[in-house]
């Protein structure tokens, strides 16, 4: 056998061995990568439900107290103290033949609920020294009508923070106060007050007014 043929046989054998080695390498199982461990699932805990807030019990509102108009509730504390110091008492004269009737001449008559008070030593004695005061609730319409009538009959109008005065200024033959005023009405937003002198109207108040 020739040398050339021997080399061909040997080369073929070597090629076959190499092919077998490569094939064996591909068939060897590859080490599998570690499978990722499953991510732990966070279990959401149930949010605590808010506890029910007890409903606040309704506080009953205080019942409004109706203040009755009397000689005491329509006069100031200072005036009543002065009367008590003199030993004087009060009594009502509305509807009586004796005593002033300051609201009767209003266009629509005396307001309902009008109160006329006389202060003196004794209602059973002759009124040598007395003080007359009057108070009445009045609505705006009747107040305007009364003010217009008083002004037309000669009363002087005086606008003030506390209301509107209608007063007789320096009337002939009638006693007056230090300012020269006699018979006087004071109209406020809710009532009308009357006194024989303008100065005396400061002693009158509404029943619900303090002082």
C-alpha positions in Angstrom: 0.0 0.0 0.0 1.4 3.4 -0.9 2.3 5.9 1.7 -0.1 8.5 0.3 -3.0 6.2 0.9 -1.9 5.5 4.4 -2.0 9.2 5.2 -5.5 9.6 3.8 -6.8 6.7 6.0 -5.1 8.2 9.1 -6.6 11.7 8.4 -10.0 10.3 8.0 -9.7 8.5 11.4 -8.6 11.7 13.1 -11.5 13.7 11.6 -13.9 11.1 12.8 -12.6 11.2 16.4 -12.8 15.0 16.5 -16.4 14.9 15.3 -17.3 12.4 18.0 -15.7 14.6 20.7 -17.6 17.7 19.5 -20.9 15.8 19.4 -20.3 14.5 22.9 -19.7 18.0 24.1 -23.1 19.2 22.8 -24.9 16.2 24.3 -23.6 16.8 27.9 -26.5 18.3 29.8 -25.8 21.9 30.8 -26.2 22.9 34.4 -29.5 24.6 34.6 -29.5 28.1 36.1 -31.1 28.4 39.5 -34.7 29.1 39.2 -35.5 32.4 40.9 -37.2 31.9 44.2 -40.7 33.2 44.1 -41.1 36.7 45.5 -43.0 36.4 48.8 -46.4 37.9 48.4 -47.2 40.6 50.9 -50.6 40.0 52.4 -52.2 43.3 53.0 -53.7 43.4 56.4 -57.2 44.8 56.5 -57.2 48.4 57.5 -58.8 48.8 60.9 -62.3 50.2 60.4 -62.8 53.5 62.3 -64.9 53.0 65.4 -68.3 54.6 65.1 -68.3 58.0 66.8 -71.3 58.4 69.0 -73.7 61.0 67.7 -73.7 64.1 69.9 -76.9 64.4 71.7 -78.8 67.6 70.9 -78.7 70.1 73.8 -82.1 71.6 74.3 -82.1 75.3 73.7 -83.3 77.3 76.7 -86.8 78.4 76.5 -87.2 82.1 75.9 -88.8 83.8 78.9 -91.4 86.4 78.2 -91.0 89.5 80.3 -94.2 91.2 81.2 -94.4 95.0 81.0 -94.9 96.4 84.4 -93.9 99.7 86.1 -90.8 97.9 87.5 -89.7 96.3 84.2 -90.2 99.5 82.2 -88.1 101.7 84.6 -84.4 101.7 85.1 -82.6 100.4 88.1 -81.3 103.8 89.1 -84.8 105.3 88.9 -86.3 102.5 91.1 -83.6 102.9 93.6 -84.3 106.6 93.8 -88.0 105.9 94.3 -87.3 103.4 97.0 -85.1 105.9 98.8 -88.0 108.3 98.8 -90.4 105.6 100.0 -92.4 105.9 96.8 -94.3 103.1 95.1 -95.8 102.6 91.6 -99.2 101.9 90.3 -100.8 101.7 86.8 -103.2 104.4 85.6 -103.9 103.4 82.0 -107.7 103.1 81.5 -108.4 105.2 84.5 -110.1 108.6 84.6 -107.2 110.0 86.7 -103.8 110.3 85.1 -102.3 111.1 81.7 -103.2 109.3 78.5 -100.3 110.2 76.3 -100.9 107.7 73.5 -104.7 108.1 73.1 -104.2 110.9 70.6 -102.1 108.9 68.1 -103.6 108.5 64.6 -104.4 104.9 65.2 -105.1 105.2 68.9 -103.1 103.9 71.8 -100.9 101.0 70.9 -101.9 97.6 72.3 -99.9 96.8 75.4 -99.5 100.5 76.4 -98.5 101.0 80.1 -98.9 104.2 82.1 -97.2 104.3 85.5 -97.5 106.8 88.3 -94.9 106.9 91.0 -95.7 108.5 94.4 -96.0 108.1 98.1 -99.4 106.3 98.1 -102.0 105.8 95.5 -104.7 106.4 98.1 -103.4 109.9 98.9 -103.8 113.2 97.0 -101.0 113.4 94.4 -99.1 116.3 95.7 -95.8 115.1 94.3 -95.8 112.4 91.6 -93.9 111.3 88.5 -95.8 109.9 85.5 -94.0 107.6 83.0 -95.4 105.7 80.0 -94.2 102.9 77.7 -95.8 101.1 74.7 -94.7 98.8 71.9 -95.2 100.3 68.5 -94.6 99.2 64.9 -92.8 101.4 62.4 -95.9 102.4 60.5 -97.8 103.7 63.5 -94.6 105.3 64.9 -94.1 107.3 61.7 -97.8 108.4 61.7 -97.5 109.5 65.4 -94.3 111.4 64.9 -95.7 113.2 61.9 -98.8 114.2 63.9 -96.8 115.4 66.9 -94.4 117.4 64.7 -97.3 119.0 62.9 -98.9 120.0 66.3 -95.8 121.9 67.4 -93.5 119.3 69.0 -89.8 119.7 68.2 -88.0 116.8 66.6 -84.7 115.8 68.0 -82.7 113.0 66.3 -80.4 111.1 68.7 -78.5 107.8 68.8 -81.1 106.3 71.1 -84.1 107.3 68.9 -86.2 110.2 67.8 -87.5 112.7 70.4 -90.7 114.7 69.9 -90.7 117.3 72.7 -92.5 120.5 73.6 -89.8 123.3 73.8 -90.4 126.2 76.2 -94.2 125.9 76.3 -95.9 128.9 77.9 -97.2 128.3 81.4 -95.9 124.7 81.7 -92.9 123.6 83.9 -89.9 122.5 81.9 -86.7 120.6 82.6 -83.1 122.0 82.6 -83.0 122.0 78.8 -86.4 123.8 78.5 -88.4 120.7 77.4 -91.8 119.6 78.8 -94.0 116.8 77.4 -91.7 114.4 75.5 -92.0 111.3 73.4 -89.0 109.1 72.6 -89.5 106.7 69.6 -87.0 103.8 69.3 -87.0 100.9 66.8 -89.4 98.9 68.9 -91.3 101.2 71.3 -92.4 104.6 72.3 -91.7 106.2 75.7 -93.3 109.3 77.3 -92.6 111.5 80.3 -93.7 114.9 81.5 -90.1 116.1 80.9 -87.5 115.1 78.3 -85.0 114.4 81.1 -87.4 111.8 82.6 -87.4 109.7 79.5 -83.9 108.4 80.5 -85.6 106.6 83.3 -87.8 104.5 80.9 -86.7 101.3 79.2 -88.2 98.3 77.5 -89.1 95.3 79.6 -86.3 93.2 78.0 -83.7 95.8 78.3 -81.1 95.5 81.0 -80.4 98.2 83.6 
